[in-house]
Amino acid sequence: MAREKSDAELQAQQEQLRANLLRTISHDLRTPLTSISGNAGVLMENSSVLDEAKKQRLYADIYDDSMWLVQLVENLLSITRLENGGLDLRIQPELLEEVAGEALQHLNRRSAEYPIRVDIEDDLLMAKMDSRLITQVIINIVNNAVKYTPPGTDITLSARREGDTVRVEIADTGPGIPQEAQGRLFQMFYTAGNDRGDGRRGLGLGLALCKSIVEAHGGKIGMRANEPHGSVFFFTLQAEEIKL
C-alpha cells in the first residue's frame, strides 16, 4: 500500500508538471512567435522600400526571438529528462577555464552591452562534471544577470578551489533581488519580476534547471546579496586533482 501510494504521488507530480508546462508554454510562446512572424512578414512585403538600417533591426529582432526559443527548448528538454530520471550524466575532469569560455560564447546577444570579466584563480583549476550541463548552468545564470540588470552592469564569473570542492560564482552589480523573492528563485515556474519590457515573462525554468543539474552532480547552489549592491549566484562541484 505504501508503494502504491508513493507511485500515485509520483504520477500526480508528473501530471502537474506536464499541466504547468503546457499552460505556461502556450502563454509565453505567443510573444516571440508573433514577433518572428510579424517581422518576417514586414521583410517579405516591404523589403524593396525598407532602408538597410531598418532591415538590420528586423533581422536582429528575429534572431533574438529565435535564440530565446532555442534556449527555452534546451531548458525544457533538460528539465523534463531530469524530472523523469532520463538524463545520463557524463562526468569527467574538465578545466573550468575552458567550460567558462564555451559558455560565454553562447550568451544572449544583449550580453555585448555588459562588461563581463572572468576571474579563475588557476588556469589549471579542474572539477568533475558533465561539461554540457555545467555550460548550460553558467549560460542560464549569466543570461539571468543580463535579463534583470541595466545595460553596462558589471558581471564577473569567478572560480576558486575550496578544500575538496570548486566554487563558481557569477556576480553582478545591478539592483539586486528583493528579500521576499530570494527564497523562491530556484523553484520551477517562479520568476522574480516579470516585467521585462518585451512582453516575455520567461517560464521560470532556468534557475530550477540549474539547481537540478548542480544537485545531480552532488553540489550545492544558492545566492546572496553582493555588497554594496547586486547579486551573487554560486554553485559547487567536486574538485579534481591535477595529475602531472
N, C-alpha and C positions, 0 to 999 in steps of 0.2 A: 504493500500500500504506500509505503514511504517513497519507493522508487517511482511508482505511478504518479504520485503527487509531484515529485521532482520533475518528471518528464512533462507533466501537464503545465507546470510553471514555466519550464524552458520553452515549450511550444507557444505559450501565451506571450512570453517576452519576445520571441522571434516574430510572432504575428503583429505585435505592437510596433516593433522596429520596422517591419515592412509597411505597415499603415502610415507611420510617421514619415518614412522616406517618400512614399507615393504622394502624400498630401503636400509635403514641403517641396518636393521636386516640381510637382505640377504648378505650384505657385511661383517658385523662384526661377524656373527656366524661361518663363514668358518674356521677361525683360531683355536678356541677351539675345534670344532668338528673334524677337520682334525688331530689335536694333539691327541685327545682322541682315535680316530680310529687307528691312526698310532702306538701309544704306546701300545694299546691293541693288535694290530696285531703282534708287536715285542714280546710281552709276550707269545702270543699263539704259535708262530712259533719257538721261541728260548728259551723258559723257561728252558729247561734242560741244556743249556750251559751258561746261564747268572748267574753271581755271585749274592749273596744276596744284596750287596750294589747297584748294577745296577737295580735290580728288585725294590728295595725300592724307587729309584729315579723315575722310571717309574710310580710306584703306586702313588707317591706324585704328579707327573705332571698330571695324570688322575684325581686325587682328586681335585687339584687346578682348573683345567679347568671345572670340573663338578660343583664346588661351584660357579665359576664365572657365569656359565649358570643359576644356581638356583637363584642367586641374580638378574641377568638380568630379568628373568621371573617374579620374585616378583615385581621389579620396573615397568615392562611393565603392569602387571595386575593392579597395583595400579594407575599408571598414566592414563590408559585408563578409569578406573572407575571414577576417579576424573574428567576427562575431560567430561565424559558423565553424570555426576551427579549421578552415581550409587553406590557411596561409602558411606555407613552409618557409621557415627561416633558414637562410644560407649564411650561417655565421662563420666568419674567418677574420684574422687580423687585418686591419686597414689603417692606413695613415690618415689622421684627422685632417691634415692639410689638403690631401687630395680629395677627400669627401666634401670638405667645406668648399673647395674650389669648384667641384662639379655642381654643387647645389646653387652656388651664386651665378652659374651660367644659365639657370633656368628660372629666374625670378620674374615676377610681374614686370612688364615694360616700364611701369611708373617708378621702379626702383632706381632708374637712372637719375631721378630727381633727388636722391638721398645719398649723402656721403656714407658709404659702408666700409668699415675698417675690419680687417682680420688680425687677431692677436692670438697666435698659438705659441705657447711658451717654448716648444721644442719642435723643430722641423721633423723629427723622427717620432713624435708622440703617436702611439698606436692604441687602438681599442678593438675589442671583439664585437663584431656587428654584421648585420646584413646591410651592406652599403646602399643598396637600392632604397631600403626602407628608411634608413637614417638620413639619407639625402632628402627624402620626402619630408621627414620631420623638420629639417633645417629650412627647407623651402617654405613649408607652411607657417613656421614661426616668423621668419623674416618677412614674408608677404603680409602677415598679420600686422607687423610693425609698420609696413608701408601703407597698409589699408587704413589704419587708425591713427596715424600721426601726420602732421602737416609736412608738405614738401620741404626739404632742407634739413629735416631732423637727422641728427647723428645716430647711426646704428652700428653697434660693434658686435662682431661674432668672435668669441674667445674660447679657448680650451686650455685646460691645465690638468696635471696629474694630482690626485688627492688620494694617497695611500694606494689601495688596490683598484681604485676607480679613476675614470676620466670625467671631469665635469665640463660640460659645454654650456655656454651662456650666450644669449642674444639680448643685448641691452639697447634701449632707445632712450632718448631724452625728450619724448613727447609729453602730452598732458597727463599720462598715467591712467590707471584703471580705478574706478570707484571701489571703495572698500566692500560695498554690498555685492559687487559683481565678482570679486576675486575668487570666492569660494565655489563659483559655478562655471568658471571658464572652461574646464575640461569635461563638462557634461555635454553629451550629444544633443544637438539641436539648439544649444544655447548660444546666443550672440549678444555681446555687451555693446549696446549702441548700434541699432540697426540702420540709422540714417546715414547714408554714405553720399548722397547727392546724385547717384547714378541710378537710383531705383532698385538696386540689388540689396537684399538683406544678407545673402550668404546662408548656407544651410547649417552652419554651426557644427560642421563635421571636422574641420581642420585640426583643432586642438584636441578633440576627443580621439581622433585617429592617432595623433602624436602620443597621447597617453597610452593607448593600447599598444602601439609599437614599442615604446620605451619599456613598458612593463613586461612585454613579451621577451625583451632582452634581459630581464632581471634588473632593470634600472629604475630610477625614480625621476619624476618630472614635477615641476612646480613653477611658481613665480613669486616675485617680491617687488616691492617698490624700489625704484632707482633714485637715489638721493643726488641732487635736491628735487629732481622731478623725472618722471618717466617710469618705465617698467623693465624688469629683467626676467626673462624666461630661462629656465635651466633644465638640463637633464643629465643623467649619469649613465655611463657604460662601464663594463668590466675592462680594466686596463690590460694591455698585452705587453709582456716583457720583450724587449728587443734582443734578438739573438744574433750576435756578430760572429 
